[in-house]
Amino acid sequence: MSLGKLSLMGTDDKVVIPENLRLPFNRASLSEIRVALNRLQARLGFSDGCGLALRLVLEELVTNSIMHGWGKGAHDDPETGIHVDFHIDDGVLHFRYVDHGSPFDPRSDLPSDSRDEHLDDRPDGQLGWPLILHYCDLLHYAREEGQNRMHLRLREKVLNRD
């Protein structure tokens, strides 16, 4: 994992967090996310609710990438794994999520949303993306240079500058 000493720079409305996550395609990445997000939350001082939402979203994205996007099994090379970059714009946390896995466009490739079905009638799993989209807006998706590239933002402000 690459997430050095957190520092912030930017204007009043936009804060750039120059450190980035570089994660391999393996389950150990989940514990690295927890550590990195705890440090990010401590540095920025956002609420536990925002921290929990961000952790849930990133853990779900990484789990999906590992389980569905990398058919060759786990590997330990973070350069061809998962990359996450953060910035804050007007108090809202944005992040770019990039993986080197199989093509997956969440705008068109998602299974049907089964949240309204009775629990016994709902298929196992398939709640990850509905949860992600409950906490985040998907602003952009592109498949470029063998990578899935998404730009998401948390719906709740992480910084209040009143």
C-alpha positions in Angstrom: 0.0 0.0 0.0 1.2 3.4 -0.8 -0.3 6.1 1.4 2.4 8.2 3.0 2.1 11.0 5.6 -1.2 12.7 4.8 -1.0 16.3 3.9 -3.5 18.7 2.4 -3.1 21.5 -0.1 -5.6 23.6 -2.0 -7.9 26.5 -2.1 -10.8 27.2 0.2 -13.2 25.2 -2.0 -10.9 22.4 -3.3 -8.5 20.3 -1.1 -6.2 17.9 -2.9 -4.9 14.9 -0.9 -1.8 14.1 -2.8 -1.2 10.6 -1.4 -2.9 7.7 -3.2 -3.8 4.1 -2.5 -2.0 1.5 -4.6 -3.3 -1.9 -3.8 -2.7 -5.4 -5.1 -5.5 -7.7 -6.2 -5.8 -9.7 -2.9 -7.8 -9.8 0.2 -5.0 -8.2 2.3 -6.0 -5.0 0.5 -9.1 -4.8 2.7 -7.1 -4.4 5.9 -4.9 -1.8 4.2 -8.0 0.2 3.2 -9.1 0.2 6.9 -5.7 1.5 8.1 -5.5 4.2 5.3 -9.1 5.4 5.9 -8.6 5.6 9.6 -5.6 7.8 9.0 -7.5 9.9 6.4 -10.4 10.4 8.8 -8.1 11.3 11.7 -6.3 13.9 9.5 -9.4 15.4 8.0 -11.7 15.1 11.1 -14.8 13.9 9.2 -17.6 12.1 11.0 -17.7 8.4 11.9 -20.8 8.1 9.6 -18.8 9.4 6.6 -15.9 7.2 7.6 -18.1 4.1 7.7 -19.8 5.0 4.4 -16.4 5.5 2.7 -15.1 2.2 4.2 -18.1 0.3 3.1 -18.0 1.7 -0.4 -14.2 1.1 -0.9 -14.4 -2.4 0.7 -17.2 -3.3 -1.7 -15.4 -1.9 -4.7 -12.2 -3.8 -3.9 -14.0 -7.0 -3.1 -15.9 -6.8 -6.4 -12.6 -6.1 -8.2 -10.9 -9.1 -6.6 -13.8 -11.6 -6.9 -15.2 -10.6 -10.3 -12.6 -8.5 -12.1 -9.4 -10.5 -11.9 -9.9 -13.9 -13.3 -6.3 -14.9 -13.0 -6.4 -15.2 -9.2 -4.9 -12.9 -6.6 -1.6 -11.1 -7.2 0.7 -8.8 -5.2 1.6 -6.2 -7.7 0.0 -2.9 -6.7 1.0 -1.2 -10.0 -1.4 -3.6 -11.9 -3.9 -3.8 -9.1 -6.3 -1.1 -7.7 -5.6 2.6 -7.4 -7.6 5.1 -5.4 -7.0 8.9 -5.4 -8.9 11.3 -3.2 -9.7 15.0 -3.3 -12.2 17.2 -1.6 -14.3 19.8 -3.5 -16.5 22.2 -1.6 -16.4 19.9 1.5 -17.4 16.8 -0.5 -15.0 13.8 -0.8 -14.4 12.7 -4.4 -12.4 9.7 -5.3 -11.1 8.1 -8.5 -11.2 4.3 -8.4 -9.2 2.4 -11.0 -8.7 -1.3 -11.4 -6.9 -3.4 -14.0 -9.6 -6.1 -14.0 -12.1 -7.2 -16.5 -14.3 -4.6 -18.1 -17.3 -3.6 -15.9 -19.4 -0.6 -16.5 -21.7 -0.1 -13.5 -24.0 2.1 -15.6 -25.0 -0.8 -17.8 -23.6 -4.1 -16.3 -25.3 -4.1 -13.0 -27.8 -6.9 -12.1 -31.3 -5.7 -11.3 -31.7 -3.8 -8.0 -33.4 -6.3 -5.6 -33.5 -4.1 -2.5 -37.3 -3.8 -2.6 -37.9 -7.6 -2.8 -38.7 -9.6 0.3 -35.5 -10.9 1.9 -36.4 -14.6 1.1 -37.1 -13.8 -2.5 -33.9 -11.8 -3.1 -30.9 -13.5 -4.7 -27.9 -13.9 -2.6 -25.4 -11.1 -2.8 -26.0 -8.4 -5.4 -26.5 -5.7 -2.8 -23.0 -4.2 -3.2 -23.7 -1.7 -6.0 -27.1 -0.6 -4.5 -25.2 0.1 -1.3 -22.4 1.9 -3.1 -24.9 4.1 -5.0 -26.8 4.8 -1.7 -23.7 6.5 -0.3 -22.1 7.8 -3.5 -22.8 9.3 -6.8 -21.1 7.7 -9.8 -20.0 10.7 -11.8 -18.0 9.0 -14.6 -17.0 5.6 -15.9 -14.5 4.9 -18.7 -12.7 1.8 -19.9 -9.2 3.0 -21.0 -5.9 1.3 -21.4 -7.2 -1.9 -20.0 -8.5 -0.2 -16.8 -11.9 0.4 -15.3 -11.9 4.1 -14.3 -14.6 5.5 -12.1 -15.0 8.9 -10.5 -17.3 8.8 -7.4 -18.3 11.2 -4.7 -19.7 10.7 -1.2 -23.2 12.2 -0.9 -22.5 13.5 2.6 -20.1 16.4 3.1 -16.9 15.4 5.0 -15.8 19.0 5.7 -18.0 21.8 6.8 -16.4 25.2 6.4 -19.0 27.3 8.1 
